């Protein structure tokens, strides 16, 4: 089914639209807690991208897999940094 490029492109466009609509409806107060949960999804993306990039022959899918690894890693690291900063706001400060 996904061998047809038109079907794959349609699925990509629909998933981008649905993702945009879902994220735009989330109040700003909930963005940081939801980012922690999205780190798990990005971890799954990294595993899939490693499988795509690790093909025996270098093709378009291996290059796209490499790009997916880079972007998903940036997302995971950024999510952990933001979560760490958020948790630091709730810790007691010594001497103050």
C-alpha positions, -999 to +999 in steps of 0.1 A: +000+000+000+028+025+009+047+016-023+025+041-041+042+076-036+008+094-039-005+074-009+026+080+011+025+117+004-012+119+013-005+102+046+024+126+053+003+157+045-027+144+066-005+136+096+012+170+094-022+187+093-036+166+122-004+171+143-005+209+137-042+211+147-037+190+179-006+209+191-021+243+183-051+235+206-029+228+237-027+256+262+008+270+267+006+259+304+006+223+293+034+224+267+063+216+290+047+185+307+036+172+273+072+177+260+083+151+285+059+126+271+069+134+235+104+124+244+093+088+244+077+092+210+109+107+197+129+078+211+108+055+190+114+077+160+151+075+166+149+037+166+130+036+133+153+062+118+184+041+128+168+011+110+162+032+079+196+048+079+214+015+086+205+000+052+232-019+034+230+004+004+229+041+005+196+053-009+172+082-003+157+064+026+191+061+044+196+099+039+161+106+052+168+082+081+199+102+090+180+135+089+153+119+111+180+108+136+194+143+138+160+160+142+146+135+167+178+137+188+175+175+189+139+170+200+148+146+227+178+166+241+157+198+240+128+181+258+151+169+285+167+203+289+133+220+292+120+194+316+152+197+338+147+235+338+111+231+348+119+207+376+146+230+389+119+257+394+102+235+420+133+227+441+140+245+473+169+270+471+196+267+498+203+298+519+175+319+504 
